[in-house]
Amino acid sequence: MLNLRSRVAMLMLNVIRILKKDSSIVVKLLPLIAFIIPFLILYFYRNTSGLYFSFDMTWKGRTYYIFFLWIAFMEMALEWDKLWLNKVNTLQSIRTVAFVLALFLPSTYIISSNYYGFPSKAIVDWTWQNKIEQVDWMPLHFEYFVLAMLFVLIIWLQYGISGLKRILIAPTFMVAIGTIYLIDNIYRYGSFTPFQILVPTTATLAACVLNFLGYQTTFLPSIALNMPRLLARNMKGFAWFDVAWPCSGIESLIIYTLMILLFLKKSTIPLWGKAIWFVIGATVTYLINILRIVTIYVIAIDYGINSPQRIQFHDFYGQLYSITWIIAYPLIIIGCQLLWDKIKNNGKAKRNVPPGKTFKIAI
């Protein structure tokens, strides 16, 4: 036990020495720390007065905040040296004072809105007066927008416009999530027809997969506008759901398109290569969403439509299918490009070897 404690103490001392030696690491991570603190407050001190205060939900929940932090960290890591060139050095400057004050804004807003009702109560009252359904969700949608704007403000104050251009995927991700939630809240039951375009195709493909797995599927009349009702059954039971645009793949494709376009814009991949990567990613994103729908039906038939298993998968695990892929895909592209460059360079090296020359490899 003493040995373990001494090792932990030594590790902490080494970390402190590194931070003291290069304080720029802490300075660079300040934007992330400014958001980690309020997220931890929300997680450990939950206000249970509304469903939207949940980290146990991806769909209209706060799980996406974790992905936001991961995306921001990856962007900063990839642009680490270039961001350092734009760092504010003058402690006495007005810009630096504004930057320090801005670091407290995310925590201030989260605490004020979630524990003191400002402006969340005003948002709920406005939503109620305008007869918008699910009034309890509206403060969450607004929260996504506010946090995205505060992140942009902090990055701009610390790194300027050039630095902001290098870290745009993370705030764009937050804006995309907030916009999707807001549209679904205002236009209920598939009434936002532009997003319902893919619904019939998605429902049909999901039915095909279920049929392949041995389920019998039927499309039933639905009382909701443009929402096909798909029934699936087998010997264990049956389940039916109305398929709306958030389930059709539109949500995932919107998030994917925004993130991958920003990523590809900053890459050195040729235009034709970018087009290929985009199409491959979009296809997989769409197919993954069909897999998510099929999984919902399988769980609903095995455990029941209103079972905790089905509800938990729909509200949490199901959304992780596409989001995990969308976030991992840029890393896959980077890995493939590095591997291709290595293969290409090795090929050039072999072609440049003079004839008659041999080399020994030391192991």
Secondary structure, DSSP 4 states (H G I P E B T S, - for coil): -HHHHHHHHHHHHHHHHHHHH-THHHHHHHHHHHHHHHHHHHHHS--TTSTTS-SS-STTSSTHHHHHHHHHHHHHHHTHHHHHTT----TTSHHHHHHHHHHTHHHHHHHHHHHS-TTHHHHHHHHHHTT-S-GGGHHHHHHHHHHHHHHHHHHHHHHHHHHHHHS-HHHHHHHHHHHHHHHHHHS-TT--GGGGTTHHHHHHHHHHHHHHTT-EEEEE--SSTT--EEEEE-SS-EEEEE--HHHHTHHHHHHHHHHHHHHHHHS---HHHHHHHHHHHHHHHHHHHHHHHHHHHHHHHHH-TT-HHHHHIIIIIHHHHHHHHHHHHHHHHHHHHHHHHHHHHHHHHHHTSPTT-------
